[in-house]
Amino acid sequence: MKYQLAIFDFDGTLADSFPWAISVVNEYAARYKFKRVELADHDELRNYDARKLMKHLGVRMWRVPGMARDVRKRMAREIDQIPLFPGVDEMLRSLTNAGMMLSVVSSNSEANVRAVLGPHNTPLFAIFNCGASVFGKPRKLKAVMKKCRVTPGSTILIGDEIRDAHAARKVGMAFGAVAWGYTNPEALMAVNPDEYFASMEEIAAKLVG
């Protein structure tokens, strides 16, 4: 195997939460006083990294922690609206059957992640390190590697955002970009991921062989 440990982002990578996020975003725009997201802007905004998106919308950094807690609580109440992407179950089992360790590092809450993964998938993960701040994933990635006793060279972060790529590079691990998440595939390819997965099936095929 190419890697001993696969760390997954959650929203947009394992969980198809983008439709839910779009359905509630403008309520938070009014509450936290940032620019509304119009339907016509969706495709363009999906090319932006987190900093550029926040600047475009006028999201103030000091408001982000409170807004994140608010969003996580609401998602918990509406968790039945957040499905896994098709093929996640099979992909995770293929990786664990091959002996790869799995982890989740997410800005979402651990309770929400576990609820969406369900009782069959949750035990497949060695570690959940959740509640990351917008730019706080590097610290959590380091903590997961330390607990799993693996090196950056034997670890891959699989995610759907440009900030995931930056976090992986910051700690020296590989980044695998997925084609189905929040960020447009072209924008993710521009950051030169170490792996690119056009389908869920490709994750196991490329990592396990």
Contacts in CASP RR format, 6 or more apart in sequence:
PFRMAT RR
TARGET T0000
AUTHOR 0000-0000-0000
METHOD contacts of the structure
MODEL  1
MKYQLAIFDFDGTLADSFPWAISVVNEYAARYKFKRVELADHDELRNYDA
RKLMKHLGVRMWRVPGMARDVRKRMAREIDQIPLFPGVDEMLRSLTNAGM
MLSVVSSNSEANVRAVLGPHNTPLFAIFNCGASVFGKPRKLKAVMKKCRV
TPGSTILIGDEIRDAHAARKVGMAFGAVAWGYTNPEALMAVNPDEYFASM
EEIAAKLVG
1 98 0 8 1.000
1 99 0 8 1.000
1 100 0 8 1.000
1 207 0 8 1.000
1 208 0 8 1.000
1 209 0 8 1.000
2 156 0 8 1.000
2 206 0 8 1.000
2 207 0 8 1.000
3 100 0 8 1.000
3 153 0 8 1.000
3 154 0 8 1.000
3 155 0 8 1.000
3 156 0 8 1.000
3 174 0 8 1.000
3 207 0 8 1.000
4 100 0 8 1.000
4 101 0 8 1.000
4 148 0 8 1.000
4 150 0 8 1.000
4 154 0 8 1.000
4 155 0 8 1.000
5 100 0 8 1.000
5 101 0 8 1.000
5 102 0 8 1.000
5 103 0 8 1.000
5 144 0 8 1.000
5 145 0 8 1.000
5 148 0 8 1.000
5 150 0 8 1.000
5 154 0 8 1.000
5 155 0 8 1.000
5 156 0 8 1.000
6 95 0 8 1.000
6 100 0 8 1.000
6 101 0 8 1.000
6 102 0 8 1.000
6 103 0 8 1.000
6 155 0 8 1.000
6 156 0 8 1.000
6 158 0 8 1.000
6 207 0 8 1.000
7 102 0 8 1.000
7 103 0 8 1.000
7 104 0 8 1.000
7 105 0 8 1.000
7 141 0 8 1.000
7 144 0 8 1.000
7 155 0 8 1.000
7 156 0 8 1.000
7 157 0 8 1.000
7 158 0 8 1.000
7 173 0 8 1.000
8 14 0 8 1.000
8 102 0 8 1.000
8 103 0 8 1.000
8 104 0 8 1.000
8 105 0 8 1.000
8 157 0 8 1.000
8 158 0 8 1.000
8 159 0 8 1.000
9 104 0 8 1.000
9 105 0 8 1.000
9 106 0 8 1.000
9 157 0 8 1.000
9 158 0 8 1.000
9 159 0 8 1.000
9 160 0 8 1.000
9 161 0 8 1.000
9 164 0 8 1.000
10 104 0 8 1.000
10 106 0 8 1.000
10 108 0 8 1.000
10 113 0 8 1.000
10 116 0 8 1.000
10 130 0 8 1.000
11 17 0 8 1.000
11 18 0 8 1.000
11 21 0 8 1.000
11 106 0 8 1.000
11 107 0 8 1.000
11 108 0 8 1.000
11 182 0 8 1.000
12 18 0 8 1.000
12 85 0 8 1.000
12 159 0 8 1.000
12 160 0 8 1.000
12 178 0 8 1.000
12 180 0 8 1.000
12 181 0 8 1.000
12 182 0 8 1.000
13 158 0 8 1.000
13 159 0 8 1.000
13 160 0 8 1.000
13 178 0 8 1.000
13 181 0 8 1.000
14 84 0 8 1.000
14 85 0 8 1.000
14 88 0 8 1.000
14 104 0 8 1.000
14 116 0 8 1.000
14 117 0 8 1.000
15 82 0 8 1.000
15 83 0 8 1.000
15 84 0 8 1.000
15 85 0 8 1.000
15 113 0 8 1.000
15 116 0 8 1.000
16 82 0 8 1.000
16 83 0 8 1.000
16 84 0 8 1.000
16 85 0 8 1.000
17 75 0 8 1.000
17 82 0 8 1.000
18 181 0 8 1.000
18 182 0 8 1.000
20 75 0 8 1.000
20 78 0 8 1.000
20 81 0 8 1.000
20 82 0 8 1.000
22 37 0 8 1.000
22 42 0 8 1.000
24 71 0 8 1.000
24 74 0 8 1.000
25 37 0 8 1.000
26 36 0 8 1.000
26 37 0 8 1.000
28 34 0 8 1.000
28 67 0 8 1.000
28 70 0 8 1.000
28 71 0 8 1.000
29 35 0 8 1.000
29 36 0 8 1.000
29 37 0 8 1.000
29 57 0 8 1.000
30 36 0 8 1.000
31 67 0 8 1.000
31 70 0 8 1.000
32 59 0 8 1.000
32 63 0 8 1.000
32 67 0 8 1.000
33 63 0 8 1.000
34 57 0 8 1.000
34 58 0 8 1.000
34 59 0 8 1.000
34 60 0 8 1.000
35 56 0 8 1.000
35 57 0 8 1.000
35 58 0 8 1.000
37 45 0 8 1.000
37 57 0 8 1.000
43 184 0 8 1.000
45 53 0 8 1.000
45 56 0 8 1.000
46 182 0 8 1.000
46 183 0 8 1.000
46 184 0 8 1.000
46 187 0 8 1.000
47 183 0 8 1.000
47 184 0 8 1.000
47 186 0 8 1.000
47 187 0 8 1.000
48 56 0 8 1.000
48 162 0 8 1.000
48 187 0 8 1.000
49 161 0 8 1.000
49 162 0 8 1.000
49 163 0 8 1.000
49 166 0 8 1.000
50 134 0 8 1.000
50 135 0 8 1.000
50 161 0 8 1.000
50 162 0 8 1.000
50 163 0 8 1.000
53 59 0 8 1.000
54 61 0 8 1.000
54 64 0 8 1.000
54 134 0 8 1.000
59 67 0 8 1.000
64 133 0 8 1.000
64 134 0 8 1.000
65 133 0 8 1.000
68 107 0 8 1.000
68 131 0 8 1.000
68 133 0 8 1.000
68 134 0 8 1.000
72 108 0 8 1.000
72 109 0 8 1.000
72 112 0 8 1.000
72 131 0 8 1.000
75 82 0 8 1.000
75 108 0 8 1.000
75 109 0 8 1.000
75 112 0 8 1.000
76 109 0 8 1.000
76 111 0 8 1.000
76 112 0 8 1.000
76 115 0 8 1.000
79 112 0 8 1.000
79 115 0 8 1.000
79 116 0 8 1.000
82 112 0 8 1.000
82 116 0 8 1.000
83 116 0 8 1.000
84 116 0 8 1.000
84 117 0 8 1.000
84 121 0 8 1.000
85 180 0 8 1.000
85 200 0 8 1.000
86 200 0 8 1.000
87 200 0 8 1.000
87 201 0 8 1.000
88 121 0 8 1.000
88 200 0 8 1.000
89 120 0 8 1.000
89 121 0 8 1.000
90 200 0 8 1.000
90 201 0 8 1.000
90 204 0 8 1.000
91 200 0 8 1.000
91 201 0 8 1.000
91 203 0 8 1.000
91 204 0 8 1.000
92 102 0 8 1.000
92 121 0 8 1.000
92 124 0 8 1.000
93 124 0 8 1.000
94 204 0 8 1.000
94 208 0 8 1.000
95 102 0 8 1.000
95 203 0 8 1.000
95 204 0 8 1.000
95 207 0 8 1.000
95 208 0 8 1.000
96 102 0 8 1.000
96 124 0 8 1.000
98 204 0 8 1.000
98 207 0 8 1.000
98 208 0 8 1.000
100 207 0 8 1.000
100 208 0 8 1.000
101 126 0 8 1.000
101 148 0 8 1.000
101 150 0 8 1.000
102 124 0 8 1.000
102 125 0 8 1.000
102 126 0 8 1.000
103 125 0 8 1.000
103 126 0 8 1.000
103 127 0 8 1.000
103 128 0 8 1.000
103 129 0 8 1.000
103 144 0 8 1.000
103 148 0 8 1.000
104 113 0 8 1.000
104 125 0 8 1.000
104 127 0 8 1.000
104 128 0 8 1.000
104 129 0 8 1.000
104 130 0 8 1.000
105 129 0 8 1.000
105 130 0 8 1.000
105 132 0 8 1.000
105 137 0 8 1.000
105 140 0 8 1.000
105 141 0 8 1.000
105 144 0 8 1.000
105 157 0 8 1.000
106 113 0 8 1.000
106 128 0 8 1.000
106 129 0 8 1.000
106 130 0 8 1.000
106 131 0 8 1.000
106 132 0 8 1.000
107 130 0 8 1.000
107 131 0 8 1.000
107 132 0 8 1.000
107 133 0 8 1.000
107 134 0 8 1.000
107 137 0 8 1.000
108 130 0 8 1.000
108 131 0 8 1.000
109 130 0 8 1.000
109 131 0 8 1.000
110 128 0 8 1.000
110 130 0 8 1.000
110 131 0 8 1.000
113 128 0 8 1.000
113 130 0 8 1.000
114 122 0 8 1.000
114 128 0 8 1.000
117 125 0 8 1.000
126 147 0 8 1.000
126 148 0 8 1.000
127 144 0 8 1.000
127 147 0 8 1.000
127 148 0 8 1.000
129 140 0 8 1.000
129 143 0 8 1.000
129 144 0 8 1.000
132 140 0 8 1.000
134 163 0 8 1.000
135 163 0 8 1.000
135 167 0 8 1.000
136 167 0 8 1.000
137 163 0 8 1.000
137 164 0 8 1.000
137 167 0 8 1.000
138 167 0 8 1.000
138 170 0 8 1.000
138 171 0 8 1.000
141 155 0 8 1.000
141 157 0 8 1.000
141 167 0 8 1.000
141 168 0 8 1.000
141 171 0 8 1.000
141 173 0 8 1.000
142 171 0 8 1.000
145 151 0 8 1.000
145 152 0 8 1.000
145 155 0 8 1.000
145 171 0 8 1.000
145 173 0 8 1.000
152 171 0 8 1.000
152 172 0 8 1.000
152 173 0 8 1.000
153 172 0 8 1.000
153 173 0 8 1.000
153 174 0 8 1.000
155 173 0 8 1.000
155 174 0 8 1.000
156 168 0 8 1.000
156 173 0 8 1.000
156 174 0 8 1.000
156 175 0 8 1.000
156 176 0 8 1.000
156 194 0 8 1.000
156 195 0 8 1.000
156 207 0 8 1.000
157 164 0 8 1.000
157 167 0 8 1.000
157 168 0 8 1.000
157 173 0 8 1.000
157 174 0 8 1.000
157 175 0 8 1.000
157 176 0 8 1.000
158 175 0 8 1.000
158 176 0 8 1.000
158 178 0 8 1.000
158 195 0 8 1.000
158 197 0 8 1.000
158 203 0 8 1.000
159 175 0 8 1.000
159 176 0 8 1.000
159 177 0 8 1.000
159 178 0 8 1.000
160 177 0 8 1.000
160 178 0 8 1.000
160 180 0 8 1.000
160 181 0 8 1.000
160 182 0 8 1.000
160 183 0 8 1.000
160 188 0 8 1.000
161 182 0 8 1.000
161 183 0 8 1.000
161 188 0 8 1.000
162 183 0 8 1.000
162 187 0 8 1.000
162 188 0 8 1.000
162 191 0 8 1.000
164 175 0 8 1.000
164 177 0 8 1.000
165 175 0 8 1.000
165 177 0 8 1.000
165 188 0 8 1.000
165 191 0 8 1.000
165 193 0 8 1.000
166 191 0 8 1.000
168 174 0 8 1.000
168 175 0 8 1.000
168 176 0 8 1.000
169 175 0 8 1.000
174 194 0 8 1.000
174 195 0 8 1.000
175 191 0 8 1.000
175 193 0 8 1.000
175 194 0 8 1.000
175 195 0 8 1.000
176 193 0 8 1.000
176 194 0 8 1.000
176 195 0 8 1.000
176 196 0 8 1.000
176 197 0 8 1.000
177 185 0 8 1.000
177 188 0 8 1.000
177 189 0 8 1.000
177 191 0 8 1.000
177 193 0 8 1.000
177 195 0 8 1.000
177 196 0 8 1.000
177 197 0 8 1.000
178 188 0 8 1.000
178 197 0 8 1.000
178 203 0 8 1.000
179 185 0 8 1.000
179 188 0 8 1.000
179 196 0 8 1.000
179 197 0 8 1.000
179 198 0 8 1.000
179 199 0 8 1.000
180 200 0 8 1.000
185 196 0 8 1.000
185 198 0 8 1.000
188 196 0 8 1.000
189 196 0 8 1.000
195 206 0 8 1.000
195 207 0 8 1.000
197 203 0 8 1.000
197 206 0 8 1.000
END
